[in-house]
Amino acid sequence: MAPKTFEARCLRLPAATKVVQWEGTSVFKVGGKMFALSGGFTASYMFKVSDMAYGMLIEHGLARPAPYLARAKWVQLVGNSALSDAELTGYLAQAHALIVARLTRKSRKTLGLE
């Protein structure tokens, strides 16, 4: 997936925002919490995954534990084309949903996610 497409898919998700920090890294957030990263210090895309997806992606050699974020079940793809566009879009939606689920009810309501 091309970087512009990655950005568009992230920003298409409800209440998603983008900030640039850490040496030009695009940080995609919902409710002020990160769900995906690209560019800057990251050589490829990074995002939050479920426990099962974490194990599967690493076991199949599609991703590695994300630097500094692995303990929170984040992965870094081995390359920007490690997954098909459809698969990556699905993982981004899942990353977004995992973060939304951890927001307070008040935050979800304020963001229009309830």
LODREN-365907 format. One record per atom (N, C-alpha, C): residue number from 1; residue in one letter; chain; atom name; x, y, z negated. Coordinates in steps of 0.05 Angstrom, whole numbers, plus 5000, padded with zeros to 4 digits. Each point is the difference from the previous one (the first is absolute). Layout:
<rs>
   pos   code   unit   site      x      y      z
   NUM      A      A     CA      X      Y      Z
...
</rs>
This chain:
<rs>
   pos   code   unit   site      x      y      z
     1      M      A      N   5017   4977   5000
     1      M      A     CA   4983   5023   5000
     1      M      A      C   5018   5025   5000
     2      A      A      N   4994   5018   5017
     2      A      A     CA   5015   5025   5002
     2      A      A      C   4995   5017   4975
     3      P      A      N   5019   5016   4992
     3      P      A     CA   4997   5017   4976
     3      P      A      C   4976   5018   5001
     4      K      A      N   4994   5012   5023
     4      K      A     CA   4976   5018   5002
     4      K      A      C   4974   4984   4996
     5      T      A      N   5000   4975   5010
     5      T      A     CA   4976   4983   4996
     5      T      A      C   4997   4992   4971
     6      F      A      N   5023   4994   4987
     6      F      A     CA   5000   4993   4971
     6      F      A      C   4988   5023   4984
     7      E      A      N   5009   5024   5006
     7      E      A     CA   4990   5024   4986
     7      E      A      C   4970   5003   5005
     8      A      A      N   4991   4997   5025
     8      A      A     CA   4972   5004   5007
     8      A      A      C   4983   4979   4985
     9      R      A      N   5009   4975   4999
     9      R      A     CA   4985   4979   4987
     9      R      A      C   4998   5005   4970
    10      C      A      N   5021   5010   4988
    10      C      A     CA   4999   5007   4971
    10      C      A      C   4981   5022   4995
    11      L      A      N   5002   5021   5016
    11      L      A     CA   4983   5024   4995
    11      L      A      C   4971   4996   5008
    12      R      A      N   4994   4979   5015
    12      R      A     CA   4973   4993   5007
    12      R      A      C   4984   4988   4976
    13      L      A      N   5015   4991   4980
    13      L      A     CA   4987   4988   4977
    13      L      A      C   4987   5022   4982
    14      P      A      N   4978   4993   4987
    14      P      A     CA   4986   5021   4984
    14      P      A      C   5017   5013   4979
    15      A      A      N   4999   5027   5000
    15      A      A     CA   5013   5017   4980
    15      A      A      C   5031   4997   5000
    16      A      A      N   5011   4990   5022
    16      A      A     CA   5029   4996   5001
    16      A      A      C   5013   5027   5007
    17      T      A      N   5024   5005   4988
    17      T      A     CA   5015   5024   5005
    17      T      A      C   5029   4992   5006
    18      K      A      N   5015   5019   5011
    18      K      A     CA   5028   4996   5006
    18      K      A      C   5016   5023   4988
    19      V      A      N   5022   4993   4987
    19      V      A     CA   5020   5019   4991
    19      V      A      C   5027   4991   5009
    20      V      A      N   5018   5018   5004
    20      V      A     CA   5027   4993   5008
    20      V      A      C   5018   5005   4976
    21      Q      A      N   5014   4980   4991
    21      Q      A     CA   5018   5002   4977
    21      Q      A      C   5023   4980   5003
    22      W      A      N   5019   5001   4983
    22      W      A     CA   5023   4981   5000
    22      W      A      C   5013   4999   5027
    23      E      A      N   5015   5020   5007
    23      E      A     CA   5016   5001   5024
    23      E      A      C   4983   4995   5026
    24      G      A      N   4976   5013   5001
    24      G      A     CA   4984   4999   5024
    24      G      A      C   4982   4975   5002
    25      T      A      N   4996   4986   4978
    25      T      A     CA   4983   4976   5001
    25      T      A      C   4970   5009   5000
    26      S      A      N   4985   4989   5018
    26      S      A     CA   4971   5004   5000
    26      S      A      C   4987   4982   4979
    27      V      A      N   4987   5013   4981
    27      V      A     CA   4987   4985   4978
    27      V      A      C   4970   5003   5003
    28      F      A      N   4986   4978   5003
    28      F      A     CA   4971   5000   5003
    28      F      A      C   4988   4993   4973
    29      K      A      N   4981   5017   4992
    29      K      A     CA   4988   4997   4973
    29      K      A      C   4969   5001   5002
    30      V      A      N   4988   4989   4979
    30      V      A     CA   4972   5003   4995
    30      V      A      C   4997   5006   4971
    31      G      A      N   4986   5022   4994
    31      G      A     CA   4997   5008   4972
    31      G      A      C   5026   5006   4986
    32      G      A      N   5020   5009   5015
    32      G      A     CA   5026   5006   4989
    32      G      A      C   5018   4976   4996
    33      K      A      N   4991   4976   5007
    33      K      A     CA   5016   4976   4996
    33      K      A      C   5009   4989   5027
    34      M      A      N   5025   4992   5002
    34      M      A     CA   5011   4990   5026
    34      M      A      C   4988   4973   5007
    35      F      A      N   4996   4996   5027
    35      F      A     CA   4992   4974   5010
    35      F      A      C   5018   4991   5023
    36      A      A      N   5015   5019   5013
    36      A      A     CA   5017   4993   5023
    36      A      A      C   5022   5021   5003
    37      L      A      N   5023   4992   5012
    37      L      A     CA   5022   5018   5005
    37      L      A      C   5011   4994   5028
    38      S      A      N   5011   5021   5013
    38      S      A     CA   5014   4995   5025
    38      S      A      C   5020   5023   5005
    39      G      A      N   5020   4993   5016
    39      G      A     CA   5021   5020   5007
    39      G      A      C   5018   5007   4978
    40      G      A      N   5016   5021   5004
    40      G      A     CA   5019   5009   4979
    40      G      A      C   5020   4978   4992
    41      F      A      N   5002   4994   4974
    41      F      A     CA   5019   4980   4991
    41      F      A      C   4992   4972   5006
    42      T      A      N   4975   4996   5008
    42      T      A     CA   4990   4973   5006
    42      T      A      C   5006   4994   5029
    43      A      A      N   5013   4977   5005
    43      A      A     CA   5006   4992   5027
    43      A      A      C   4975   4989   5014
    44      S      A      N   4980   4992   4985
    44      S      A     CA   4975   4990   5011
    44      S      A      C   4978   5006   4981
    45      Y      A      N   4976   4991   5006
    45      Y      A     CA   4976   5006   4985
    45      Y      A      C   5000   4985   4973
    46      M      A      N   4990   5014   4979
    46      M      A     CA   4996   4988   4974
    46      M      A      C   4972   5005   4991
    47      F      A      N   4988   4980   4986
    47      F      A     CA   4973   5004   4990
    47      F      A      C   4994   4980   4978
    48      K      A      N   4979   5006   4985
    48      K      A     CA   4991   4984   4977
    48      K      A      C   4985   4976   5011
    49      V      A      N   5004   4976   4988
    49      V      A     CA   4985   4976   5008
    49      V      A      C   4990   4985   4976
    50      S      A      N   4982   4981   5005
    50      S      A     CA   4991   4982   4978
    50      S      A      C   5022   4981   4993
    51      D      A      N   4997   4986   4978
    51      D      A     CA   5019   4980   4991
    51      D      A      C   5004   4979   5021
    52      M      A      N   4978   4990   5011
    52      M      A     CA   5001   4978   5020
    52      M      A      C   5014   5010   5026
    53      A      A      N   4993   5024   5009
    53      A      A     CA   5013   5010   5024
    53      A      A      C   5029   5006   4996
    54      Y      A      N   5008   5008   4976
    54      Y      A     CA   5028   5005   4994
    54      Y      A      C   5016   4975   5004
    55      G      A      N   4991   4978   4988
    55      G      A     CA   5014   4975   5003
    55      G      A      C   5001   4990   5029
    56      M      A      N   4977   5002   5014
    56      M      A     CA   4999   4990   5027
    56      M      A      C   5017   5015   5019
    57      L      A      N   4999   5027   4999
    57      L      A     CA   5016   5016   5018
    57      L      A      C   5030   4996   4996
    58      I      A      N   5008   4997   4976
    58      I      A     CA   5029   4996   4994
    58      I      A      C   5008   4972   5008
    59      E      A      N   4984   4980   4993
    59      E      A     CA   5006   4972   5007
    59      E      A      C   5002   4996   5030
    60      H      A      N   4984   5013   5015
    60      H      A     CA   5001   4997   5029
    60      H      A      C   5020   5018   5014
    61      G      A      N   5015   5015   4984
    61      G      A     CA   5022   5017   5011
    61      G      A      C   4990   5025   5015
    62      L      A      N   4975   5008   4995
    62      L      A     CA   4989   5024   5013
    62      L      A      C   5006   5025   4984
    63      A      A      N   5006   4997   4974
    63      A      A     CA   5005   5023   4983
    63      A      A      C   5019   4992   4978
    64      R      A      N   5010   5019   4987
    64      R      A     CA   5018   4996   4976
    64      R      A      C   4988   5017   4977
    65      P      A      N   5007   4994   4976
    65      P      A     CA   4991   5017   4978
    65      P      A      C   5009   5028   5004
    66      A      A      N   4982   5019   4997
    66      A      A     CA   5007   5028   5005
    66      A      A      C   5018   5011   4978
    67      P      A      N   5021   5014   5008
    67      P      A     CA   5018   5012   4981
    67      P      A      C   4985   5018   4980
    68      Y      A      N   5006   4997   4975
    68      Y      A     CA   4989   5016   4978
    68      Y      A      C   4970   4994   4994
    69      L      A      N   4986   4987   5018
    69      L      A     CA   4971   4996   4997
    69      L      A      C   4992   4971   4999
    70      A      A      N   5019   4981   5002
    70      A      A     CA   4994   4972   5002
    70      A      A      C   4984   4990   4975
    71      R      A      N   5007   5010   4976
    71      R      A     CA   4986   4990   4976
    71      R      A      C   4970   5007   5001
    72      A      A      N   4993   5020   5016
    72      A      A     CA   4972   5008   5003
    72      A      A      C   4987   4987   5025
    73      K      A      N   5014   4979   5011
    73      K      A     CA   4990   4985   5023
    73      K      A      C   4998   5017   5025
    74      W      A      N   5022   5014   5006
    74      W      A     CA   5002   5014   5026
    74      W      A      C   5020   4985   5017
    75      V      A      N   4995   5000   5026
    75      V      A     CA   5018   4987   5019
    75      V      A      C   5011   5021   5020
    76      Q      A      N   5022   4993   5012
    76      Q      A     CA   5012   5015   5022
    76      Q      A      C   5002   4981   5023
    77      L      A      N   4987   5007   5022
    77      L      A     CA   5001   4983   5024
    77      L      A      C   5029   4998   5010
    78      V      A      N   5007   4977   5011
    78      V      A     CA   5027   4996   5010
    78      V      A      C   5005   5016   5026
    79      G      A      N   4979   5009   5012
    79      G      A     CA   5001   5017   5024
    79      G      A      C   4972   5011   5005
    80      N      A      N   4999   5022   5015
    80      N      A     CA   4974   5013   5005
    80      N      A      C   4981   4982   5017
    81      S      A      N   5011   4980   5013
    81      S      A     CA   4983   4982   5016
    81      S      A      C   4998   4972   4988
    82      A      A      N   5006   4998   4974
    82      A      A     CA   4998   4974   4986
    82      A      A      C   4972   4989   5000
    83      L      A      N   4980   5017   4999
    83      L      A     CA   4972   4992   5001
    83      L      A      C   4987   5013   5024
    84      S      A      N   4979   4987   5010
    84      S      A     CA   4984   5012   5022
    84      S      A      C   4986   5025   4990
    85      D      A      N   4992   5017   5018
    85      D      A     CA   4986   5025   4992
    85      D      A      C   4975   4994   4983
    86      A      A      N   4986   4979   5009
    86      A      A     CA   4975   4993   4985
    86      A      A      C   5006   4990   4972
    87      E      A      N   5021   4983   4997
    87      E      A     CA   5008   4990   4974
    87      E      A      C   5009   5023   4982
    88      L      A      N   5016   5018   5010
    88      L      A     CA   5010   5022   4984
    88      L      A      C   4978   5018   4992
    89      T      A      N   4981   5005   5018
    89      T      A     CA   4977   5017   4994
    89      T      A      C   4984   4987   4977
    90      G      A      N   4997   4974   5000
    90      G      A     CA   4986   4986   4978
    90      G      A      C   5015   5003   4974
    91      Y      A      N   5027   4997   5000
    91      Y      A     CA   5015   5003   4976
    91      Y      A      C   4999   5028   4989
    92      L      A      N   4999   5020   5018
    92      L      A     CA   4998   5028   4991
    92      L      A      C   4973   5004   4986
    93      A      A      N   4979   4989   5012
    93      A      A     CA   4973   5003   4988
    93      A      A      C   5000   4987   4972
    94      Q      A      N   5013   4976   4998
    94      Q      A     CA   5002   4986   4975
    94      Q      A      C   5016   5016   4979
    95      A      A      N   5022   5012   5009
    95      A      A     CA   5016   5017   4982
    95      A      A      C   4984   5023   4989
    96      H      A      N   4985   5013   5018
    96      H      A     CA   4983   5022   4992
    96      H      A      C   4979   4990   4979
    97      A      A      N   4987   4978   5006
    97      A      A     CA   4980   4989   4982
    97      A      A      C   5011   4992   4973
    98      L      A      N   5024   4989   4999
    98      L      A     CA   5013   4993   4975
    98      L      A      C   5004   5025   4982
    99      I      A      N   5009   5021   5013
    99      I      A     CA   5004   5025   4985
    99      I      A      C   4974   5013   4991
   100      V      A      N   4980   5000   5018
   100      V      A     CA   4974   5011   4993
   100      V      A      C   4988   4985   4976
   101      A      A      N   5003   4974   5000
   101      A      A     CA   4989   4984   4978
   101      A      A      C   5012   5008   4973
   102      R      A      N   5024   5011   4999
   102      R      A     CA   5013   5007   4975
   102      R      A      C   4995   5029   4992
   103      L      A      N   4986   5015   5017
   103      L      A     CA   4993   5028   4993
   103      L      A      C   4977   4999   4980
   104      T      A      N   4998   5021   4985
   104      T      A     CA   4977   5002   4981
   104      T      A      C   4975   5004   5016
   105      R      A      N   4978   4992   4987
   105      R      A     CA   4974   5003   5013
   105      R      A      C   4995   5030   5008
   106      K      A      N   5008   5018   4982
   106      K      A     CA   4997   5028   5005
   106      K      A      C   5016   5009   5025
   107      S      A      N   5024   4990   5002
   107      S      A     CA   5017   5007   5023
   107      S      A      C   4988   4989   5026
   108      R      A      N   4990   4975   4999
   108      R      A     CA   4988   4988   5024
   108      R      A      C   4975   5016   5008
   109      K      A      N   4984   5008   4981
   109      K      A     CA   4976   5016   5006
   109      K      A      C   5007   5027   5012
   110      T      A      N   5020   5013   4988
   110      T      A     CA   5009   5027   5010
   110      T      A      C   5010   4997   5029
   111      L      A      N   5014   4978   5006
   111      L      A     CA   5011   4997   5027
   111      L      A      C   4979   4989   5020
   112      G      A      N   4976   4994   4990
   112      G      A     CA   4979   4989   5017
   112      G      A      C   5004   4970   5007
   113      L      A      N   5013   4986   4982
   113      L      A     CA   5006   4972   5004
   113      L      A      C   4982   4981   4985
   114      E      A      N   4979   5010   4988
   114      E      A     CA   4981   4983   4985
   114      E      A      C   4974   4998   5015
</rs>
